[in-house]
């Protein structure tokens, strides 16, 4: 079975977080969405406190839909 690779970055996109069609976030992008560091995100994922990253083409990614759903399920988000 062939491994699926994420699309290559376009010229000028060699630095910074990678978003794949907006549906997948790397760990750094997911952590930035929550206002925490990538290291803190990994630690919380191990404890089951945030959506667990998945492997995609050799990279750890978080599905944006899972992160958004998780944020909406937080008790505080229902008050607004």
Secondary structure, 3 states (H helix, E strand, C coil): CCCCCCCCCCCCCCCCCCEECCCEEEHHHHHHHHCCCHHHHHHHHHCCCCCCCEEECCEEEEEHHHHHHHHHHCHHHHHC
